[in-house]
Structure formats: C-alpha cells, structure tokens
C-alpha cells in the first residue's frame, strides 16, 4: 500500500510504502523511475545496511530492531526489520514490509511541527529512529549480563548454556548490524552536503551503542573466564580431598596385601599378638596421616 505525501507545506514530499505488492512495485518503477537492481535489493529480506548513489538519486538500506521478535531469535532476519530509503532532491520514498513503530513516531512528530525543513533533516529523523530502536535490546542484554554476574559471584555450580548461546548470538547480530549501518553512513557523506552535523550526530549515536555493546562483550568474556576458574578451583579441591584419603589408605592397603599373601614364612604369622599389632599399626598410620595433613592445612577449604 502506497501512502501519498505524508507531509504538507514542505519543499519536499514523502511517500511511504507499507507491505508492497507486485502492483505497487510496477507503479513505483513507472512513477518514480526506480533502478531495477535496487528494487531487487529491496525485495531481499536478508540484505544488510548499505548506501548507493545512482543517477536517479540516493539509496539507503537500513535495518531496525524488531521489538516483537522472540527471546530465542538469533539471526538478522529474525531480530531486525528492513527499511529502504530512495532519496532525491525533493522526495523521500520509504519501503518496508511490516509496521515500524519508530517510523510512526517520526511521522507524528513531523506533522505537529514545521520541522524538518530539508530532505536531509527528514532522512536524519528516520535513520535516527532506526538506530535508537536498538537501545532497548541492548539494555536487555545488559540486564542479562547482570544476571550472569550474580550467578557467578554467588558461585552457582552451573550456568544455563542455552541462555549463554542466545546472549552471545544476539550480541553478535546487533554489533554486526550497527557496524554495517555505520559503514553505510560513512559512504553517504556526499548526500549530507552542508548538513554534516546531522551525519556526525548519527555516527555518535551508533558509537555510543557500539561502545556499550563492546563493554558488555568484554565484561562477559572476563566473567566467563572467572566462572571457568572457579569451576577449576572446585575440581582441585575435590582432587585434594581424594588425594588425602588415598594417601592415608595406601599404607593400610599395603599391610593388608602383605599379610594376605599365601606364604608360611611371614614374620609374626603364628603369633597370638600379630593381629593386635597390625590393627594398632593401621590405627597409628591413620591418625598420623590425619594429623600430618591437618598440620599442613589440607583440610581447610575456602568457604562457599
């Protein structure tokens, strides 16, 4: 469905295409003279952000975060929604398949005021809404990291591997989209002409989000290393306890094996006091081993 000029009393026009059909694309090709290859890019659901300049005008492909995507979404197509911007000196044409909440806010804001007054200002508002759509999911990732941190510092024995996988995948996808968006804006410098401050504002918003993602990513890597180190420490404590008991019981096994051999010339085998002596020796060995390891502090383990 093609919505005619959304803004009045402007030196430019804005046409919005929502859920385009084949008839809509035929009309777009006829009335707006859109390049065929760019139309094909618009139809590709997996296309990443990019910028192109043609004789007909400027083409900007953006992807915004889909607030309705599930918690288990881990791909670009599942987590984001595409919007294509065809820009000329006096016209903006936006094409998207699903309803974009931030775009509705831009339309409402522009209708209430006389801003923006230039086509660059309008594109700035649309692209800024696209970038800021990632603020909430990044905050959700921060909250998820805080949960992981709480679990690790409380020395919880195991973390949910599925949650870790989803966390890292979503973090990677958002970083990738923001990087592609930044690259696309970098190549669009000619479009902004005398409005370079708008371009700089968009880049600063991306840099701020990207910095936050980098901080979350680095903190999580350190946290995961700490989790592995704590698990190794627990394993070492278990091995230490097993070593202590094995060391104490080893002499007892030797005595039992020695007097269990099928020989008649073993010293003390015929003595009435041999059994008492062997048992006494075993007890002394156990007590001595326990005293020795307690003296060395091997029975002292860190409190959980």
N, C-alpha and C positions, 0 to 999 in steps of 0.2 A: 504494500500500500504506500503510495507516494503522497506525502503531505506537502501542500504548496507552501509558498513563502510564509515562514513562521514568524518573521519579524517585519514590522511595518515602520515607515518613516526612517528607513536606513538607506545608506548609499549602496547597499549590497542586499542580496537575497539569500535565504536559507531554505533549502529543500531537504526534507528528511524522508528516508525510505525505510519502512519497517516491515519485516517479513516479505521481502521482494519475491514476486513470482516471475515466470518467464515473460509474461506480457509487460511487466514493469521494466525488465531489462531491455526489451525491444524499444520501449518508449524512451528509456534513458539513452540508448545508443542513437536514437533518432533526434531527440530534442537537445541532448547535452553533448553529443559527439564524443562519447567516452571511448578511449582506446580499448580494443578487443582484449589485449593481454592483461590490462589492468582489471577489466571485468572478470576475467578468468581468475585472477588473484583474489578478487573479492569473493568468488564462489568457493574457494578452497577453505575449508573450515580450520585446517591446521596451520595456516600461514602465520608467520611471525611478524612482529612490527617492522616496518620498513618505510623508506621515503624514496619517491621517484619524481623526476621533473620531465615533462613532455611538452610538446608544442601546445597542447590543449590546456595545460596548467600543471598544478602540483598535485601529487597523490601521496597521501599519508595513511598508513595502516597502523592501527593501534589495537591493543588488547587490554580490556579491563577485567578486574576480578569479578567472578560470578558469586554473589552473596548467597545464592540458592544451591550451590554445589554441596555435595555431601562431605562429611568429615573424612571419608576414605578416598576422596578424589586425589589423584597423584599425577595426572597428565595435564598438558597445556590445554587440550580441548575440554577436559572436564572442569578445570579450575577457572578458565578465563573465557571471555566473550569478545568477539572481534567487531570492530567498527572501522569502516573505510571512509576517508575524507577526500573528496575530489574538490580542489580549490582553484578558482580563477580569481581575477582581479575584483570581480563584483558578485561572486556567487560561491556559496558553500553547499556541497551536496554530501550528506551523511547517509551511509547504508549500514544497516545492522539487522540481524535476524530475530533477535529477542529484545524485549523491553529492557532498557538500561536506565535504572533509577537516577543515576547522576546526570544523564542527559535531560531527563525531565526537569531536574532542578535548574540546569543551565537555561532551559527554555523559559521556565517560570521567572527566573531572575532577570533575564534579558527583557521580558515583556513588562516587568514592573518598573524598569529604569530605562534611561536612554543610552545605557552602556551595553556592550562596547560599540564604539563608533567606527571601527575599522574591521576589515575581514581578518586581519592578524589577531585583533583582540578577541574576536569570536572563536577562532581556532584555538587561541590560548585558553579560553574558558573550557572548551570541550576537552582538550588534551589534559588540562589540569585536573578535571573531573575524573578522567581515566586513570591518572597517576594516583590520585588520592583514594581511589577505590581499593588500593592495597593497604591502606592504613589499618583497617580493622583486622584483616587476616594476619598482618604482621604482629599486631598486639595479641592476637590469639596464640601465635607461635611463641611469643614472649611468656604468656601465661603457662603454656605447656612446658616450656623450659623450666619455669619456676617450680612446676610440679615435679619434674625430673630431679631438680636440685634438692628439693625437700626429701624425696625418696632416697637419694644417695647419701645425703648428710645424716639422715636418720638410720643409715646403714641397713636399709632394706635389702634382703638377700637377693632378690631378682627384680629386673625391670621388664616391662611388657615389650617384647621385641617388635610386635606389630605396631605399637604406638611409636617406637623409635624409628621404624622404617617410614611410616607415614609422615612423621615430623621432618625427617631429613629429605624426603622426596618433595614435600610441599615447599620446604625452604629452598631447595634447588630450583624448582619451577619458577617461583616468584623472583629469585635472583636472576634467572635467565631472561625472563620477560622484561624486567627493569633494565637489564644491560642492553637488550635489543632495542628497547624504547629509547634509551639514551643515545645509542648509535644512530638510530633513525633521526632523532632531533639534531644530532651533530651534522648530518648530511643535509639538513633542511635550512642551513644558515641563510642561503640566498632568499628564501621565501620571506623571512622576517624583516629583511631590508633595514629600515630605520628603527625597527622595534626589537633590537637585540636584547633589551632589558627583559622582554617577555620570554624570549628563549632562555636567557640566563635564569629566570625565575623557575621555569620548568626543570631545568637541569639541577637547580638547587633542591627542589622537591624530591627529585629522583635520588640525588646524592644522600639526602637525609634518610630516606627509606633504605637505601642500599647500605649505608653505614650501620643502621640499626640491625639489618639482616646479618651483616658481617660480624657484628658484636655478638649476636645470638649464636651464630655458627661457631665462632671461636670459643665462646664460653662453653658451648655444648661439647666441643672436642676435648677441652680440658676436663670437663665434668665426667665425660665418658672414660677418660684415662684414669681419673680418680676412682671411678667405680671399678674398673679392672684391677687397679692397685689394691683396693680394699678386698676384693674377692681373692686376690693372690695372698694377701695377708691372712685371711681366714683359712685358706688352704694350708699355708705354712704353719699356722697354729695347730691345725688338726694333725699335720705330719709330725710336729714336735711332740704332741701327746702320744701318738703311736710309737714314736722313737723311744720315748721314755719307758713305756710299758714293755716294748720289745727288749730294751737293754736290761731291764730288771728281770724279765722272764728268761733271758738267754742262758744265764748260768744254771737256772733250775732245769731247763731242758737238757743241758749238758750232763748234770748229775743224774737225772732220770734215765737218760740214754746210756750213760756209762754203766750204771748198776742194772740196767735192763739187758745187757749183753749176755749171751749164752756161754759163759766161761765159769770154770770151777775154782780158778786160782785168783779171783778178785779179792783183794785185801778187805778183811772185815766181813766177808760174806757169811761166815759161820758164827760171827759174834752176836751175842744177845743184845748188845747195845748199839749195833750198827744202824738200825732203823732210827733210833732216837738221835744218834749223831747226825745222820743225813738230814732228818727233818729240822734239827736245830740249825745246821749249816744253811739250809734253804731259807729259814726264817731270818737268820742273821744277814744273809745276802739281800733279801728283800728289804729289810729295814735299812741296811747300809745304803742300798741303791736309792731308796726313797729319801733318806737323809741327804745324800750327796746331791741329788737333783734339786731338792728343796733349797739346799745351801747355795746352789748355783742360780736359783731363781727361775728354773724352768717351769715350775708350776704356776708362776704368776703370769696371767694372760691379761691383755687390755680389756677394760670393761666395755661392753657393747653400749 
